[in-house]
């Protein structure tokens, strides 16, 4: 009788425990640590990154867009940050260097999408560089709907009294440490729903010393700072019943010759990495090399951010979690036709092929898309006749049941 009673109680409690697990508050945090090539992370000791990767994954990734095409993107810091924030390459977000002269805010950051859909939830930036909040996220600007961050820490680089500048730039290590202290305090007490932490010191040491013991030491210090953040997140998960997703990545690699430079398209400058606590990545993440633009749609899925159709046709990233239909689109142009191909990640369903010759989205308008084909996913190829739609510019969108990808065709110039 006791055994039957115990079994009955277990059956009654199981749905309750499942419901509690499903209703855990979801919170996401991404960290950009500046200018660390993948080979350095793989060679040197980073026990805290290793601990997170053991729970989830470590993957080589890339920045720089599609080399030699309209989306080729400089391997420069602010450029990489904005590729992560918007899920797009430079031909769309328009941040070409660290001056951040004219970001195209028609391509919204993940912070703006999240806050528009969940105005009561909290967003935060903890950064060793003021421009990340004021220019890239665009806090308070009319172009971002006067987006307001709930919590932020930045601007320490301007405080030369508290952080006097020295020739060796060790003051940036102290700033990074303070930024992490502020982030940890916020995580422990306020627990923002979406946060960005940015740390600069590693890039400073790379520029000054290149591949060197000083750079390795900076990487080790970075790993220690990551450990402090990770400990705070684990405490939140354990003691507050929250589900956290964390991504750590870098914005660019370094040159092969000295390790002092970046900005170009060499393999080492393009090859980056990501670490996440997410335990199950999808087929795309396992089969292909992820890109920095993939982090944004991945976090969006985790936080249940809905991507409007018009924007989904512009985002260059592909989610690293959850179901997918297709990836790796390519287009070959020849007279009067476009040969479109892709890699099918599912063998069921169809691909809707949309085409437009306009690019009104970049100025806040809508593009006139036409459905030009519908073919089985598994075919992995379709040829579009363009005899009646001649143009020097095409945007092609492949819409599968689970995700959308896009490519441009630009004749005669990069766009």
Order of alpha helices (4+ residues) and beta strands (2+ residues): alpha-beta-alpha-alpha-beta-alpha-alpha-alpha-beta-beta-alpha-beta-alpha-alpha-beta-alpha-beta-alpha-beta-alpha-alpha-beta-beta-beta-beta-beta-beta-beta
